[in-house]
Amino acid sequence: MILRINVSKLDFQAACSDSWVDGQLQGKKGMYVYVELGKEYEYISSFKDDPKTSYRIFSNCAVFFAKSQEQLENEEYEANFPSITVIIYC
């Protein structure tokens, strides 16, 4: 499974292996995520990618889901996945 996470430009630029980001799950309005990033590797673009969007990919990430930004900030997670591949984009 690969999750796509929309993040801020600042988080996108600062992201690196063993750091974290937060954002929203692609296609799921109101689903907020906190991601502990695993190892980054080279992103290979797909024909479905928007040429105006930047992408990065990380493997072995821990992903925590919340229904609101407030829940995310209070670490009140609805669910989590301990080992997921994540594509962040902005």
N, C-alpha and C positions, 0 to 999 in steps of 0.2 A: 504494500500500500504506500502511495505517495500522496502527501497532503500539500496543497498550495496555500501559502499564507501571505496575505497582503500586509506589508509593514510600511512604516514611515521611511522616508528617504534617509533620515538620520540613523535609524536602526539598521537599515539596509547597508549603509556605508560602514557602520561600526561592527557589523556581524563578523565573527570569526569562530573557528573551531573552539569548543569549550566555553563559549559565551552564551548569551541568551537574547531573545527578542520577544516582543509581543505584537499581536496584530489581530486580524480577522481572517477566519477560514473562508477561502474562495467559494463564492456561490451560496454562502450561508449567512445572510444578514442576521446580526444579533448573536453570532457565535464567536466569542472572543477566545484567543489562545495565548498561552505563555509557552515558549519553546526553549528548552535547554538544548542548545545546538551541539551536535556531535561533530564528526569529521567532515570538513568541506572537501569536495572534489570538483573537477571541471564540469561545468554545465554545458551540455550539448543541446543546442536549440532545436525546437520542433517547428514544423510548418504551422502549427496552431498558435505559436507564440506571437504576441503583439510586438512588432518591431520597435515600438516606442516605449517598451517596458523592459526593465532590467531584471535578470533572474540569477539566482545562486542556489546551489543544491548542497544539502548536508545529510549525511547518513547517521543512523543510530542516535536519533534525537528523542528526548522525552517531551511529550506534548500534553499540556493540561488545558481543559476546556471549561469555559464559564459562559453564562448567559448574559452577563453584563460586564461593563468595564469595572464597575464597583466590586463585583464578585471577584474579578480577576485580581484587582489590587489588594483585596482582603484574603486572597488565596483560598477562596471558597469554590473549589472546583467541582464541576458536575461529573467529570470523568477524566481519565488520563491513559495515555499509551506510552510505555517505557522505551520502545525501540522502533521508531518510525523514520522513514526518509521524508525530508521536508524540502520543498522548493519555496524560497522566499522571493518576493517580487515587489517592485514599486514602480 
